Amino acid sequence: MSISDRILLAANRVFPRPTLPGDVAPDEYADWEYATSDLVIEMWREAGGCEPRTALDLGCGLGGKTRRLLETAPGLRITALDIEAKHLLQAEAYHCGRGIRGIAKIRGDASRLPFAAGAFHRIVTADTLEHFRDAKQSLREMRRCVSDDGRVILIFNP
Ligand SMILES: C[S@@+](CC[C@H](N)C(=O)[O-])C[C@H]1O[C@@H](n2cnc3c(N)ncnc32)[C@H](O)[C@@H]1O
């Protein structure tokens, strides 16, 4: 086991566990994602860099945080990507049910993003890195796909 593995496991014992919803309906889960977006929005506001017109919600899950992003920055062109087709369908249903249109949903893998270099002014990825099968390569892909004056907003639990 590497030293970084040991540090992460130790951190896991020290930090409080996140409170996750139990067995709930998809829309309820998406509402929980939405309700737990404060840190994302705080980081979005403090990010600096260029004025964002395009953003990627990487590992969007059921779309709760994507909804919050669009409310924070109306007019933003958002793409939501997830590896799970089911999550994208649930996110689409969640958005449609709230009259939210125009968020492109794309199935893909964070380690091979299907976008041109510099395609986004912001890449937001919340509670995802620990799920990605190749975290290092996913970070390289984020760097490739964010514009030079853009920002990556990365949040993950230990
Ligand atoms: C814990 S959820 C986080 C959802 C959302 N970002 C949030 O914070 O509310 C993690 C998401 O990452 C997605 N995911 C896992 N591996 C992925 C990969 N390699 N590429 C893209 N998405 C992935 C999962 O399908 C899941 O929807």
Ligand as a Chemical Component Dictionary entry (heavy atoms), coordinates in Angstrom:
data_LIG
# 
_chem_comp.id                   LIG 
_chem_comp.type                 NON-POLYMER 
_chem_comp.pdbx_formal_charge   0 
_chem_comp.three_letter_code    LIG 
# 
loop_
_chem_comp_atom.comp_id 
_chem_comp_atom.atom_id 
_chem_comp_atom.alt_atom_id 
_chem_comp_atom.type_symbol 
_chem_comp_atom.charge 
_chem_comp_atom.model_Cartn_x 
_chem_comp_atom.model_Cartn_y 
_chem_comp_atom.model_Cartn_z 
_chem_comp_atom.pdbx_ordinal 
LIG C1  C1  C 0  -21.607 10.522 -6.083  1  
LIG S1  S1  S 1  -22.175 10.855 -7.733  2  
LIG C2  C2  C 0  -21.981 12.645 -7.778  3  
LIG C3  C3  C 0  -23.087 13.294 -8.581  4  
LIG C4  C4  C 0  -23.048 14.833 -8.650  5  
LIG N1  N1  N 0  -21.807 15.312 -9.205  6  
LIG C5  C5  C 0  -23.269 15.463 -7.302  7  
LIG O1  O1  O 0  -22.297 15.840 -6.643  8  
LIG O2  O2  O -1 -24.407 15.599 -6.891  9  
LIG C6  C6  C 0  -20.824 10.303 -8.765  10 
LIG C7  C7  C 0  -21.188 10.268 -10.246 11 
LIG O3  O3  O 0  -19.999 10.022 -11.011 12 
LIG C8  C8  C 0  -20.336 9.183  -12.101 13 
LIG N2  N2  N 0  -19.128 8.532  -12.619 14 
LIG C9  C9  C 0  -18.432 7.504  -12.073 15 
LIG N3  N3  N 0  -17.376 7.198  -12.838 16 
LIG C10 C10 C 0  -17.389 8.032  -13.908 17 
LIG C11 C11 C 0  -16.551 8.203  -15.041 18 
LIG N4  N4  N 0  -15.477 7.447  -15.229 19 
LIG N5  N5  N 0  -16.857 9.163  -15.931 20 
LIG C12 C12 C 0  -17.956 9.951  -15.743 21 
LIG N6  N6  N 0  -18.795 9.831  -14.680 22 
LIG C13 C13 C 0  -18.523 8.885  -13.766 23 
LIG C14 C14 C 0  -21.350 8.214  -11.482 24 
LIG O4  O4  O 0  -22.110 7.545  -12.459 25 
LIG C15 C15 C 0  -22.149 9.151  -10.594 26 
LIG O5  O5  O 0  -23.268 9.682  -11.280 27 
# 
loop_
_chem_comp_bond.comp_id 
_chem_comp_bond.atom_id_1 
_chem_comp_bond.atom_id_2 
_chem_comp_bond.value_order 
_chem_comp_bond.pdbx_ordinal 
LIG C1  S1  SING 1  
LIG S1  C2  SING 2  
LIG S1  C6  SING 3  
LIG C2  C3  SING 4  
LIG C3  C4  SING 5  
LIG C4  N1  SING 6  
LIG C4  C5  SING 7  
LIG C5  O1  DOUB 8  
LIG C5  O2  SING 9  
LIG C6  C7  SING 10 
LIG C7  O3  SING 11 
LIG C7  C15 SING 12 
LIG O3  C8  SING 13 
LIG C8  N2  SING 14 
LIG C8  C14 SING 15 
LIG N2  C9  SING 16 
LIG N2  C13 SING 17 
LIG C9  N3  DOUB 18 
LIG N3  C10 SING 19 
LIG C10 C11 SING 20 
LIG C10 C13 DOUB 21 
LIG C11 N4  SING 22 
LIG C11 N5  DOUB 23 
LIG N5  C12 SING 24 
LIG C12 N6  DOUB 25 
LIG N6  C13 SING 26 
LIG C14 O4  SING 27 
LIG C14 C15 SING 28 
LIG C15 O5  SING 29 
# 
